[in-house]
Amino acid sequence: MAGMQTEQDHATSRSGETRHQVVVIGSGFGGLFGTKALRRSDVDVTMVAKTTHHLFQPLLYQVATGILSEGEIAPPTREVLSGQDNAQVLLGEVSAIDLERRTVTSQVLGRETVSSYDSLIVAAGAGQSYFGNDQFAEFAPGMKSIDDALELRGRIFGAFELAELGAKRGDNVDHLLTFIVVGAGPTGVEMAGQIAELAHRTLKRDFRSINTRSARVVLVDAAPQVLPPFGQKLGAATKTELERLGVEVILGAMVTDVDERGIEMKFKDGRVERIDTVTKIWAAGVQASPLGRTLSEQTGAPLDRAGRISVNPDLTLPGHPEVFVVGDMISLDNLPGVAQVAIQGAKYAAEEIDRRLKGKPSQGPFKYFDKGSMAIISRFRAVAMVGKLRLTGVIAWLMWLAVHLFYITGFKNRITAVLHWFVSFLGRGRSERTTTEQQIFARTALARLKGGAADLVSEPGAYDAARSLLETTRRAELEAIAAEEARLTDQHERGIKVGRSAS
Ligand SMILES: Cc1cc2nc3c(=O)[nH]c(=O)nc-3n(C[C@H](O)[C@H](O)[C@H](O)COP(=O)(O)OP(=O)(O)OC[C@H]3O[C@@H](n4cnc5c(N)ncnc54)[C@H](O)[C@@H]3O)c2cc1C
């Protein structure tokens, strides 16, 4: 593990004057929209996030299935905020928040940074939950990050490749042509639908020894219906549509084991069934960022089963009006874990900070405005809920298209996303089918290192020492080589001299 080097982030503005310092944790929907909402405020904003990009999670499944590139849904935060003079971006995973001293400690590759704040917005989101079976993660990646999506892309397309090789040898390849998605929420539905489209449309002419249309795509959930938050009617319509696409929907089945070669499910009546499959995708359950626990321990605010922290009606923590928590991390009035809750919460927090600085009264409790929900099933098929309206089919799909296009960050990303959608939805192609061995195996390899990626870089001090050693011992040698190279050229001593005999 690399040694720790600590830097203090200065709590002064670029002009040298001390201004109100806002630290924002996270560059997702809450973090980015909160930072942007403070652009006209008399504050300095430091956004600390463990990735260099803002991630549009709702389209991760399209990266995993080769429709979009990772750049289209994950623009660099630094570029997005380049025009906002009062904002700076710091790369780092927040490991500690000290509410007493008002500091946030973050780390990257063993280097530590401490940032001081006057106001704090915590928007660290949620990760995948395996309901206490974290060992499943090795064989069934979740769908939370660009790494996850690229790994899944490699695993899905790779399974077809291995099946082709196996079939050529005459092996049984059923386990390679079986794809299981666990969790029938929007992400699971979208993944299952897209894998079915891959097998039935995109890849159908690309292989010689396998018939990709014979691939088995299974969607499993312990619940009795798909998409429970969309209600029974839309859930049933979605199930019918998935089955029409060739997806096998298994409900009331709890996944009890996952290993390299398959999954085991247990039904309510006690029946246990195993499905042999190499490609498993985990789209069930979320667990709020562990930063919630840190905040809970310091304030006494309770956590729910998913690790979400209870916040005051104004999104602050008990006894700490200067700390706002927004988005997937919070438990308040049964608000759902969706992008709009994070965006609206972050904008609300930014407005509160601005009002306090201007001496204006508070806005009152945070009020969430539900703009509706939607899930895509396949090309031209989606389900949507807007107020009391329930929509299915092409109309819902067009709505989905418009909304997602509106929220993708960056004009150039919108243009290229539309081009890629044309390729995939009107044609049968996929523009982003590139996969590499590293995409598939790097996560598991890194997990086997004690200190993660930090084990692969030198400690800052050791690196400098090695460099100075290199400087003293190698400089003279390199200079002599360079002088000899130049002499050979200047004195025309390279190659066979004209007139010299060959013997
Ligand atoms: C696959 C998928 C599909 C989805 N589809 C939809 C949809 O169709 N519609 C919808 O409304 N919602 C959807 N959601 C949910 C939506 O994306 C979330 O509700 C939303 O992203 C929450 O915003 P947030 O800011 O709370 O967290 P996030 O957007 O997850 O952002 C968290 C940020 O914090 C950073 N971070 C985490 N821990 C640390 C740390 N310790 N230190 C520093 N940085 C940290 C992360 O890198 C990230 O930048 C989907 C989610 C997923 C995973």
The ligand as a Gaussian input file, in Angstrom:
#p B3LYP/6-31G(d) Opt

LIG

0 1
 C      -28.488000       1.250000     -14.069000
 C      -29.321000       2.352000     -13.480000
 C      -30.406000       2.844000     -14.182000
 C      -31.166000       3.880000     -13.663000
 N      -32.223000       4.356000     -14.384000
 C      -32.918000       5.424000     -13.930000
 C      -33.957000       6.004000     -14.702000
 O      -34.283000       5.528000     -15.788000
 N      -34.592000       7.102000     -14.204000
 C      -34.246000       7.649000     -13.006000
 O      -34.822000       8.667000     -12.610000
 N      -33.285000       7.112000     -12.240000
 C      -32.605000       6.020000     -12.666000
 N      -31.612000       5.485000     -11.907000
 C      -31.358000       6.040000     -10.584000
 C      -30.560000       7.324000     -10.662000
 O      -29.446000       7.153000     -11.507000
 C      -30.131000       7.702000      -9.257000
 O      -31.283000       7.886000      -8.492000
 C      -29.306000       8.971000      -9.256000
 O      -28.116000       8.773000      -9.966000
 C      -28.995000       9.409000      -7.838000
 O      -28.194000      10.537000      -7.853000
 P      -27.126000      10.770000      -6.698000
 O      -26.478000      12.073000      -6.991000
 O      -27.740000      10.557000      -5.388000
 O      -26.081000       9.578000      -6.887000
 P      -25.186000       9.222000      -8.135000
 O      -25.713000       9.796000      -9.384000
 O      -24.993000       7.759000      -8.057000
 O      -23.814000       9.940000      -7.826000
 C      -22.985000       9.570000      -6.770000
 C      -21.648000      10.212000      -6.978000
 O      -20.871000      10.105000      -5.816000
 C      -19.596000       9.610000      -6.130000
 N      -19.117000       8.932000      -4.932000
 C      -19.644000       7.866000      -4.316000
 N      -18.961000       7.584000      -3.192000
 C      -17.976000       8.515000      -3.108000
 C      -16.933000       8.761000      -2.192000
 N      -16.757000       8.008000      -1.105000
 N      -16.096000       9.768000      -2.430000
 C      -16.238000      10.553000      -3.528000
 N      -17.212000      10.379000      -4.420000
 C      -18.074000       9.368000      -4.215000
 C      -19.836000       8.735000      -7.339000
 O      -18.639000       8.525000      -8.054000
 C      -20.833000       9.589000      -8.089000
 O      -20.168000      10.611000      -8.783000
 C      -30.846000       4.440000     -12.413000
 C      -29.744000       3.937000     -11.704000
 C      -28.997000       2.903000     -12.232000
 C      -27.813000       2.376000     -11.471000

